[in-house]
């Protein structure tokens, strides 16, 4: 593995740890502020694996990103989105 790839891998691990350490930051908030969330990272991970002829399903990709099965993480850490969060998400979605 070359140095650039090592650095990129370390950055991804650091990002995932940061998200794991900040579970109170909800996916909808990430989407509203940054235009991506943990589920997006899971989809990107799956797409990059498939581009390299590595078969991985969405549930496995999400488990990699969340550090546990998504449904388990969701039950433990994801409250129902507020009306304000949903309105912000809808407004941002309609801007596209």
TORKOL-4160 file (C-alpha; in steps of 0.2 Angstrom, whole numbers, padded with zeros to 4 digits, m for minus):
96
<pt num="1" X="0000" Y="0000" Z="0000"/>
<pt num="2" X="0007" Y="0017" Z="m0005"/>
<pt num="3" X="0008" Y="0032" Z="0007"/>
<pt num="4" X="m0006" Y="0041" Z="m0001"/>
<pt num="5" X="m0018" Y="0026" Z="0001"/>
<pt num="6" X="m0012" Y="0023" Z="0019"/>
<pt num="7" X="m0016" Y="0042" Z="0023"/>
<pt num="8" X="m0033" Y="0040" Z="0015"/>
<pt num="9" X="m0037" Y="0024" Z="0024"/>
<pt num="10" X="m0032" Y="0033" Z="0040"/>
<pt num="11" X="m0043" Y="0048" Z="0037"/>
<pt num="12" X="m0058" Y="0036" Z="0034"/>
<pt num="13" X="m0055" Y="0027" Z="0050"/>
<pt num="14" X="m0053" Y="0044" Z="0059"/>
<pt num="15" X="m0070" Y="0050" Z="0051"/>
<pt num="16" X="m0079" Y="0034" Z="0056"/>
<pt num="17" X="m0072" Y="0035" Z="0074"/>
<pt num="18" X="m0077" Y="0054" Z="0075"/>
<pt num="19" X="m0095" Y="0049" Z="0070"/>
<pt num="20" X="m0095" Y="0035" Z="0082"/>
<pt num="21" X="m0089" Y="0046" Z="0096"/>
<pt num="22" X="m0103" Y="0058" Z="0091"/>
<pt num="23" X="m0118" Y="0047" Z="0090"/>
<pt num="24" X="m0129" Y="0062" Z="0095"/>
<pt num="25" X="m0126" Y="0070" Z="0078"/>
<pt num="26" X="m0141" Y="0063" Z="0068"/>
<pt num="27" X="m0140" Y="0058" Z="0050"/>
<pt num="28" X="m0153" Y="0070" Z="0046"/>
<pt num="29" X="m0143" Y="0084" Z="0053"/>
<pt num="30" X="m0128" Y="0078" Z="0043"/>
<pt num="31" X="m0138" Y="0078" Z="0028"/>
<pt num="32" X="m0145" Y="0095" Z="0031"/>
<pt num="33" X="m0128" Y="0103" Z="0035"/>
<pt num="34" X="m0116" Y="0093" Z="0024"/>
<pt num="35" X="m0127" Y="0084" Z="0011"/>
<pt num="36" X="m0121" Y="0067" Z="0016"/>
<pt num="37" X="m0123" Y="0055" Z="0031"/>
<pt num="38" X="m0118" Y="0038" Z="0038"/>
<pt num="39" X="m0129" Y="0029" Z="0025"/>
<pt num="40" X="m0121" Y="0039" Z="0011"/>
<pt num="41" X="m0104" Y="0033" Z="0017"/>
<pt num="42" X="m0111" Y="0015" Z="0017"/>
<pt num="43" X="m0117" Y="0017" Z="m0001"/>
<pt num="44" X="m0100" Y="0025" Z="m0006"/>
<pt num="45" X="m0091" Y="0010" Z="0002"/>
<pt num="46" X="m0102" Y="m0002" Z="m0006"/>
<pt num="47" X="m0100" Y="0006" Z="m0023"/>
<pt num="48" X="m0081" Y="0007" Z="m0022"/>
<pt num="49" X="m0080" Y="m0011" Z="m0017"/>
<pt num="50" X="m0090" Y="m0016" Z="m0032"/>
<pt num="51" X="m0080" Y="m0005" Z="m0043"/>
<pt num="52" X="m0065" Y="m0016" Z="m0037"/>
<pt num="53" X="m0075" Y="m0032" Z="m0040"/>
<pt num="54" X="m0078" Y="m0035" Z="m0022"/>
<pt num="55" X="m0096" Y="m0040" Z="m0018"/>
<pt num="56" X="m0103" Y="m0032" Z="m0002"/>
<pt num="57" X="m0121" Y="m0029" Z="0002"/>
<pt num="58" X="m0129" Y="m0013" Z="0009"/>
<pt num="59" X="m0131" Y="m0021" Z="0026"/>
<pt num="60" X="m0113" Y="m0026" Z="0027"/>
<pt num="61" X="m0107" Y="m0009" Z="0021"/>
<pt num="62" X="m0118" Y="m0001" Z="0035"/>
<pt num="63" X="m0112" Y="m0012" Z="0048"/>
<pt num="64" X="m0094" Y="m0007" Z="0043"/>
<pt num="65" X="m0099" Y="0012" Z="0044"/>
<pt num="66" X="m0110" Y="0011" Z="0060"/>
<pt num="67" X="m0099" Y="m0002" Z="0069"/>
<pt num="68" X="m0114" Y="m0013" Z="0072"/>
<pt num="69" X="m0129" Y="m0019" Z="0063"/>
<pt num="70" X="m0139" Y="m0003" Z="0057"/>
<pt num="71" X="m0155" Y="m0008" Z="0065"/>
<pt num="72" X="m0146" Y="m0010" Z="0082"/>
<pt num="73" X="m0138" Y="0007" Z="0080"/>
<pt num="74" X="m0154" Y="0015" Z="0075"/>
<pt num="75" X="m0164" Y="0008" Z="0090"/>
<pt num="76" X="m0150" Y="0014" Z="0102"/>
<pt num="77" X="m0146" Y="0031" Z="0095"/>
<pt num="78" X="m0158" Y="0037" Z="0082"/>
<pt num="79" X="m0173" Y="0047" Z="0089"/>
<pt num="80" X="m0188" Y="0051" Z="0078"/>
<pt num="81" X="m0184" Y="0066" Z="0067"/>
<pt num="82" X="m0191" Y="0082" Z="0073"/>
<pt num="83" X="m0203" Y="0093" Z="0062"/>
<pt num="84" X="m0189" Y="0106" Z="0060"/>
<pt num="85" X="m0177" Y="0093" Z="0054"/>
<pt num="86" X="m0189" Y="0086" Z="0042"/>
<pt num="87" X="m0193" Y="0104" Z="0035"/>
<pt num="88" X="m0175" Y="0108" Z="0033"/>
<pt num="89" X="m0172" Y="0092" Z="0024"/>
<pt num="90" X="m0187" Y="0094" Z="0013"/>
<pt num="91" X="m0181" Y="0112" Z="0009"/>
<pt num="92" X="m0164" Y="0107" Z="0005"/>
<pt num="93" X="m0170" Y="0093" Z="m0006"/>
<pt num="94" X="m0181" Y="0104" Z="m0016"/>
<pt num="95" X="m0166" Y="0116" Z="m0019"/>
<pt num="96" X="m0158" Y="0103" Z="m0030"/>
